[in-house]
Amino acid sequence: MTARRRVDPDFLALPRQELADAALSAALAAGASHADLRVHRITTELIQLRDRELETSVVNREIGLAVRVIVNGTWGFASHAELDPAVAAETARRAVKVATSLAVLNSERIELAPEPVYTDVSWVSDYRIDPFDVPAADKIAVLGEYSGRLLASDGVDHVSAALHAVKEQTFYADTLGSSITQQRVRVQPTVDAVAVDAAAGSFDSMRTLAPPMARGWEAVAGDDVFDWTTELAQLPALLSEKVKAPSVTAGATDLVIDPTNLWLTIHESIGHATEYDRAIGYEAAYAGTSFATPDKLGTMRYGSEVMNVTADRTVEFGLATVGFDDEGVRAQSWDLVRDGIFVGYQLDRVFAPKLGVPRSNGCSYADSPHHVPIQRMANVSLQPGPEELSTDDLIARVDDGVYIVGDKSWSIDMQRYNFQFTGQRFFRIRNGRLDGQVRDVAYQATTTDFWGALEAVGGASTWRLGGAFNCGKAQPGQVAPVSHGCPSALFRGISVLNTREEGGRA
C-alpha cells in the first residue's frame, strides 16, 4: 500500500457545508422528500507527441454543483457552475420544479434502498505523485525520451506517445445526514510504434502494454510501477517480427489469453451484461441491453466451473475504486459469477429495490457536475485459480494454438452475446512452447460458449489489472473509468478468424 494522501486544501476550502445546508434545506422547504448535493471538480490533462514533436498539451478544469431531489416519487435534477449558497438554494428549487413537471410522465415511484449515514468522512485514492504537481515540461520530456528510444531502433518509422491524467474531487451530502469528501487520481500513458512498408503501401503498429491506472506520475516515469525499460527495448524487435509473420490459419483453436487482452472481453461480455439497468431494458444507449436477464439469475451457466467473477469498488489501484459512490453508498465487493453460475448484478440505490435486495452495491457515478448520476460499472474481474499456474504452465498444456497479448479492436452485439476480438501480439504455440508470431488474428464466440470453454486460469502471480478511461453510457453520453483484473487463461476450441481473409485482402 502507498501512503494515504490528503484531499487538496483548495478543495477543502470551498464552502462545501454551506452549499449543502442551503441546497438541502431549500429542497425540503419546496416539497422534496429526499435531496442530495454533489460538488464536483474534475481536472483533465492531455499531452500528445508524434515523433518527439509536441502536438497537444491542454488542461481542462470543470467545477460545479448538482442537486438531485425526489418529489412525490419522481426525480428532479438541476446544476450550476457557481459555488454560492444562494445559487445552491435556487438550484435546489429548480430541481424540485423539474420533478413536479415530470410527475405526470412517471409511471413508477422512486424508492431508494437504505444506506447508513456517513458524517464528515473523506477518502483519497492511493498514489504517490500527483501528476498535476509535475511541470508539463517534465511530462513532455519523459514522453519524448520514450519516443526517442523507439525511433532510434531499426524498423520503427513513427512513434506516437501520450499521457491522459485526471484528478477528480467530489463532496456529497444528503438530507439523511451523510457528508463525504473524496479525491482520486488516474493516469493513462501510451506509446505506439509504427512500421511502414512504402513499397507495399502498408503499415503495422504495436502499442506498449502499460494499462491505465488509478495511480500517479510514478506509473509513467521510471520502472517502479511498469517496466518501461524492458518494454521499450523489446518493442522494436516484436514489431519487426510481427510485420514479417505468417498469417494465421482460421479454424477452431486453443487459446491462451494474456490479461492485457482478456480484460476487454470481460468488460464487454460480463461487465456490461451484468448491469441491472441493461438487463431489465431500462438502459440501452451505447452498449444495448443484456442476454443475462433476471429470470436467469442463480441458474444460468455463464461459463465453466473455474470461472469466478467479482465486482469490486475497493480493489487497490482500480479505476472504478472509490470510498463511496455518488449516492453516498460505501464501496463493496460482491460476486457476479460463482463456479460458472450467474449470481449477481451491479446496482444503485434505485435498482436494488427493483431486484428485491436490501442494499445498493454502490454503482452510482456521474462524470460531470452537470450530469445526473447513473448506474455505472464496478471493477469487474476474473479471479485467479487456487493452484499457482504460470502463463508458461498454461501454454505447456497446448499442442497447437495461439497466445494473445494486448488489446485492439472488438465488436459485440446489442445483447452482449455474439462477439469478436483482436489483439496487439499473437504467438503461435506448438507442442507447449511459443514458436514465433502470427498475424491477422481475431477470435469469435458467443459469451456463454466462450466462457464455457475456459479450462484453466493462472494463479495469483499472473493476475493483472487492465481497463479504460472511457466506458460510454447513457444519453446525454457519459464516460466512466473502470478496471478489470484477470489472470492468464486457457480456452479450448475457440473459433479463430483470419482478418485479412475476412476483409477480402488475402
C-alpha positions, 0 to 999 in steps of 0.5 A: 500500500502507498501512503494515504494522501490528503484531499487538496486544501483548495478543495477543502476550502470551498464552502462545501457545508454551506452549499449543502445546508442551503441546497438541502434545506431549500429542497425540503422547504419546496416539497422534496422528500429526499435531496442530495448535493454533489460538488464536483471538480474534475481536472483533465490533462492531455499531452500528445507527441508524434515523433518527439514533436509536441502536438497537444498539451491542454488542461481542462478544469470543470467545477460545479454543483448538482442537486438531485431531489425526489418529489412525490416519487419522481426525480428532479435534477438541476446544476450550476457552475457557481459555488454560492449558497444562494445559487445552491438554494435556487438550484435546489428549487429548480430541481424540485420544479423539474420533478413536479413537471415530470410527475405526470410522465412517471409511471413508477415511484422512486424508492431508494434502498437504505444506506447508513449515514456517513458524517464528515468522512473523506477518502483519497485514492492511493498514489504517490505523485500527483501528476498535476504537481509535475511541470508539463515540461517534465511530462513532455520530456519523459514522453519524448525520451520514450519516443526517442528510444523507439525511433532510434531502433531499426524498423520503427518509422513513427512513434506516437506517445501520450499521457491522459491524467485526471484528478477528480474531487467530489463532496456529497451530502444528503438530507439523511445526514451523510457528508463525504469528501473524496479525491482520486487520481488516474493516469493513462500513458501510451506509446505506439510504434509504427512500421511502414512498408512504402513499397507495399503501401502498408503499415503495422503498429504495436502499442506498449502494454502499460494499462491505465491506472488509478495511480500517479506520475510514478506509473509513467516515469521510471520502472517502479510501477511498469517496466518501461525499460524492458518494454521499450527495448523489446518493442522494436524487435516484436514489431519487426517480427510481427510485420514479417509473420505468417498469417494465421490459419482460421479454424477452431483453436486453443487459446491462451489469453494474456490479461492485457487482452482478456480484460476487454472481453470481460468488460464487454461480455460480463461487465456490461451484461451484468448491469441491472439497468441493461438487463431489465431494458431500462438502459440501452444507449451505447452498449444495448441491453443484456442476454443475462436477464433476471429470470436467469439469475442463480441458474444460468451457466455463464461459463465453466466451473473455474470461472469466478467473477467479482465486482469490486469498488475497493480493489487497490489501484482500480479505476472504478475504486472509490470510498463511496459512490455518488449516492453516498453508498460505501464501496463493496465487493460482491460476486457476479459469477460463482463456479460458472453460475450467474449470481449477481448484478451491479446496482444503485440505490434505485435498482436494488429495490427493483431486484428485491435486495436490501442494499445498493452495491454502490454503482452510482457515478456521474462524470460531470457536475452537470450530469445526473448520476447513473448506474455505472460499472464496478471493477469487474474481474476474473479471479485467479485459480487456487493452484499457482499456474504460470502463463508458461504452465498454461501454454505447456498444456497446448499442442497447437494454438495461439497466445494473445497479448494486448488489446485492439479492436472488438465488436459485440452485439446489442445483447452482449452475446455474439462477439469478436476480438483482436489483439496487439501480439499473437504467438503461435504455440506448438507442442507447449512452447511459443514458436514465433508470431502470427498475424491477422488474428481475431477470435469469435464466440458467443459469451456463454460458449466462450466462457464455457470453454475456459479450462484453466486460469493462472494463479495469483502471480499472473493476475493483472489489472487492465481497463479504460478511461472511457466506458460510454453510457447513457444519453446525454453520453457519459464516460466512466473509468473502470478496471478489470483484473484477470489472470492468464487463461486457457480456452479450448476450441475457440473459433479463430478468424483470419482478418485479412481473409475476412476483409477480402485482402488475402 
